[in-house]
Amino acid sequence: MMKVDARDLQTNETDDRRRINLGMEYANKRVTVAVGEVESDHPDEDELAAASRETSESAEELVKDWDAASDEAWSELDK
């Protein structure tokens, strides 16, 4: 089993071709890399669906509130 010193851990971003630049200190050397965690900059389909539902529900509430305010304003003008 390989031991890893926490000071040796690096967080790097991939480029558009999914490559990671380790740096010049690793040039012409054999390097073993382990992936400990992957974070995405893009939301997954479930997150997008949930956001869409929330937006739709918020829009429906806004329309109801606007209708009520509009009805109230028109009724005040009719007096």
C-alpha positions in Angstrom: 0.0 0.0 0.0 1.3 3.4 -0.9 1.3 6.2 1.6 0.6 9.8 0.6 1.6 12.9 2.5 -1.3 15.4 2.5 1.2 18.1 1.4 1.7 16.2 -1.9 -2.0 16.4 -2.9 -2.8 18.7 -5.7 -6.1 20.0 -7.2 -5.8 20.6 -10.9 -8.3 21.5 -13.6 -8.6 19.5 -16.9 -8.3 21.3 -20.2 -10.8 21.0 -23.0 -9.3 17.7 -24.0 -9.6 16.3 -20.4 -5.9 16.5 -19.8 -4.1 17.7 -16.6 -0.8 19.5 -16.5 1.2 18.2 -13.6 4.0 20.7 -13.9 7.6 20.8 -15.0 8.9 19.0 -12.0 7.4 15.8 -13.4 8.8 16.2 -16.9 10.3 13.0 -18.3 9.4 11.0 -15.2 7.0 8.1 -14.7 4.1 9.4 -12.6 1.3 7.4 -10.9 -1.9 9.4 -10.4 -4.9 8.6 -8.3 -8.2 10.4 -8.6 -9.6 11.1 -5.1 -12.6 13.2 -6.0 -14.2 14.7 -9.2 -16.3 17.9 -9.2 -18.2 19.1 -12.2 -18.6 22.7 -13.2 -21.9 21.7 -14.9 -25.1 20.7 -13.1 -26.3 17.2 -13.8 -29.7 16.4 -15.3 -31.4 15.9 -11.9 -30.2 19.3 -10.7 -31.4 20.9 -14.0 -34.8 19.3 -13.7 -35.2 20.4 -10.1 -34.2 23.9 -10.9 -36.7 23.9 -13.8 -39.5 22.7 -11.6 -38.6 25.4 -8.9 -38.6 28.1 -11.6 -41.9 27.0 -12.9 -43.5 26.9 -9.5 -42.1 30.4 -8.7 -43.4 31.7 -12.0 -46.9 30.3 -11.2 -46.8 32.0 -7.8 -45.7 35.3 -9.3 -48.5 35.2 -11.8 -51.1 34.6 -9.1 -49.6 37.4 -7.0 -49.6 39.7 -10.0 -53.2 38.8 -10.9 -54.3 39.6 -7.3 -52.4 42.9 -7.3 -53.7 43.8 -10.7 -57.3 43.1 -9.8 -56.9 45.1 -6.6 -55.4 48.1 -8.5 -58.2 48.0 -11.2 -60.8 47.8 -8.5 -59.4 50.9 -6.8 -59.4 52.8 -10.1 -63.0 51.9 -10.7 -64.1 53.6 -7.4 
